[in-house]
Structure formats: structure tokens, C-alpha cells
Amino acid sequence: MQPKTPQIVALGGGGFSMEKDSSLLDDYVLSLTGSEEPRVCFLPTASGDADHYVVRFYRRFSPTCVASHVSLFRRDQGTGGVEDNLERHLLSQHLIYVGGGNVVSMLGAWRAHGLDAVLRRAWREGVVLCGPSAGSLCWFREALSAFHGAPRTVRGLGLLPYSNCVH
């Protein structure tokens, strides 16, 4: 069986975090998985694992997907545990959905936990990656962020060799 072509859907906005009802953008991203009941994992790191954001994710994806989330800031929530378990969990997904918020803090936390390497591997192995705002910026070589103060360049994961600016 051939691995799927690596795919990233970088959203400028929209999706479950901005739309009350089912989003056509989310439907499109789910269709890329090719699964009738896709495994979808949410990474709410950029929002500091905000409860309201996680709840919105589950409301949108739980009815039709095997939904989970990874919390790096709250040990009592999500698919926690050692990095080995996080890697196994993320690599078993059809879709990894990254939330918006502070891209600088998110990338720092990911690098500290080794998630940058895990996400790179997941992408190469055909897991669909997507997200709005910080979840869009992170995939590029560099991004422009003005989360705190004046706009500045941020070094992203470099999966895509370009730059990105949302909002």
C-alpha cells in the first residue's frame, strides 16, 4: 500500500472555531482523509489548551469522527503521557487539526516536547495537517505574527518552503 501524498490545508480563518454550525471547510478537510470515520486529533497548544476551544472541537467532530486532543499544558486532559505515547497517538491519526492562538508559544512548546519532529513524520506518512491562524502559520518556513506587539517574522516548522501571514 502506497503512502498518501502529504497534505496541508492552511486556513486563514473559518472552520469549527469560527462557525457555529457545520463548516464546509471542515467537511473538505475531512474528505481528504479518505476515511468514513476518520481519527481526528486536535492540538489546542496555541490557545494554551483553552477549554472552550476543546469543547467546540468535540462538538463538531465527535458525531462523525473518532475525536481526541493532546494537551501539553494540562496533565489531566487529552491524550497525555510520555512523548512516546504522543508520537504513537499522532501517527495513528487521519487528520491533525491545529488550533489558533499564539504561534510563538505553540512552536516553542512543540519543540520542547519534540512534537515538531513528530508532526513532520506524520505529514510524510500521509496524515492530513490543517488549522487556522497559528495552525496555518506553523507549517511554513516562516510566518508573520503580531500576536504580542508589532508584526515580526517567526521561524515555522518548514514543511512548506514559503511564508504565510493570516488575518
C-alpha positions in Angstrom: 0.0 0.0 0.0 1.4 3.3 -1.1 1.5 6.2 1.5 -0.8 9.0 0.8 0.5 12.3 -0.7 1.4 14.7 2.2 -1.3 17.4 2.5 -1.5 20.6 4.5 -4.6 22.8 4.5 -3.6 26.2 5.8 -6.7 28.1 6.7 -6.8 31.9 7.0 -9.9 31.6 9.2 -13.2 29.7 9.4 -13.8 26.1 10.4 -15.3 25.0 13.7 -13.6 27.6 15.7 -15.4 30.5 13.9 -18.6 28.9 12.6 -21.4 27.8 14.8 -22.8 25.1 12.6 -21.0 22.5 10.4 -18.3 24.2 8.3 -17.7 23.4 4.6 -14.0 23.9 5.2 -14.0 21.2 7.9 -16.1 18.9 5.6 -13.5 19.4 2.9 -10.5 18.7 5.2 -12.3 15.5 6.5 -12.9 14.4 2.9 -9.1 14.5 2.3 -8.6 11.7 4.8 -10.5 9.2 2.6 -12.0 7.6 5.7 -15.7 7.2 6.6 -14.9 7.5 10.3 -11.6 9.5 10.4 -9.4 9.7 13.5 -9.0 13.4 14.2 -6.7 14.9 16.8 -6.9 18.5 17.9 -3.8 20.3 19.1 -5.0 23.4 21.1 -1.5 24.4 22.1 -1.6 27.9 20.7 -4.6 28.8 22.9 -2.9 27.4 26.0 -5.3 24.4 25.7 -8.3 26.6 26.2 -11.3 24.6 27.5 -13.9 26.4 25.3 -11.8 25.6 22.2 -11.5 21.9 23.0 -15.3 21.7 23.7 -16.0 23.3 20.3 -13.8 20.8 18.6 -15.5 17.8 20.2 -19.0 19.2 19.4 -18.0 19.5 15.7 -16.0 16.3 15.2 -17.3 13.7 17.8 -20.6 12.9 16.0 -18.8 11.6 12.8 -15.2 11.0 13.8 -13.0 9.4 16.4 -12.0 12.6 18.0 -9.2 13.2 20.5 -7.0 16.1 21.6 -3.5 16.5 23.0 -2.9 18.9 25.9 0.6 20.0 26.6 -0.3 22.3 29.4 -2.9 20.3 31.4 -1.8 16.8 32.5 -5.4 15.9 33.5 -6.8 16.3 30.0 -6.4 14.9 26.5 -4.3 12.0 25.3 -1.5 12.6 27.8 1.5 10.7 28.8 5.1 10.4 27.7 6.2 11.7 24.4 6.4 8.1 23.1 2.6 7.8 23.6 2.0 11.2 22.0 4.0 10.1 19.0 2.2 6.8 18.6 -1.2 8.6 19.0 -0.5 11.4 16.5 1.0 9.0 13.9 -2.2 6.9 14.1 -4.5 9.8 13.1 -6.0 10.6 9.7 -6.1 14.3 10.5 -4.3 16.5 12.9 -6.1 19.8 13.4 -4.1 22.6 15.0 -5.9 25.5 16.6 -5.3 29.2 16.5 -3.6 31.5 19.1 0.0 32.4 19.9 2.2 30.7 17.2 5.4 31.7 19.0 4.4 30.0 22.3 3.0 27.0 20.4 6.1 26.4 18.4 8.3 26.7 21.5 6.2 24.2 23.4 6.2 21.8 20.4 9.9 22.0 20.0 10.4 21.4 23.8 8.3 18.3 23.6 9.6 17.0 20.3 6.3 17.4 18.5 7.9 19.3 15.7 9.6 16.1 14.6 6.5 14.0 15.2 4.4 16.3 13.1 7.0 16.3 10.3 6.9 12.5 10.3 3.1 12.4 10.4 3.0 14.6 7.4 5.5 12.5 5.4 3.4 9.4 6.3 0.2 10.9 4.9 -1.6 12.3 7.9 -3.5 15.4 6.8 -2.4 18.5 8.7 -4.6 21.6 8.9 -5.5 24.6 11.0 -6.5 28.3 11.1 -4.4 31.2 12.3 -1.4 29.8 14.3 -2.5 26.4 12.9 -1.9 27.8 9.5 1.3 29.7 10.1 3.2 26.9 11.7 3.6 24.7 8.6 5.7 27.3 6.7 9.4 28.1 6.7 8.5 31.5 8.2 5.4 33.4 9.2 4.5 36.9 10.2 2.8 37.2 13.6 1.6 40.2 15.5 0.2 38.3 18.5 2.0 40.5 21.0 3.0 43.9 19.6 4.4 44.8 16.2 4.5 42.3 13.4 7.6 40.1 13.4 8.9 37.1 11.5 8.6 33.7 13.2 10.5 30.6 12.1 7.9 27.9 11.4 8.3 24.1 11.0 9.4 24.5 7.4 7.2 21.8 5.9 6.2 24.3 3.3 9.1 26.4 1.9 7.3 29.6 1.8 6.0 32.3 4.2 2.5 32.9 5.4 0.5 35.7 7.0 -3.1 35.3 8.2 -5.7 37.8 9.2 
